[in-house]
């Protein structure tokens, strides 16, 4: 797992969490790779392009899963609210506007959930954006 900068590897202190017998350690927080040398010293380097892409995708997958889970918990309430709407006798323009605002918010959250779900299904994990191409 070399790929050290042009100056070559430089010995560093092992990071917290890297045990005395660990050969390598991946610090996703700082995006730093640590490697124990044969002499026992530890060298480090920043994540390379592929490693950064992998951690970005992993973090995006987690965020999308959280989004889908959270928004799916709202579905039962949304359905109940929509069922209640059908029984309402909306008499004023303000009542109609309030209901349209509620339905629009529900529609938006459901679109966000569907977008996140589509990204997960299609493994489009390069971003958290809503647009699916």
Buried (B, 14 or more C-beta within 10 A) or exposed (E): EEEBEEEEBEEEEBBEEBEEEBEEBBBEEEBBBBBBEEEEBBBBBEBEEEBEEBBBBEEBBEBBEEBBEEBEEBEEEBEEBEEEEEEEEEEEEEEEEEBEEBBEEBEEBBEBBBBBBEBBEEEBBEEBEEEEE
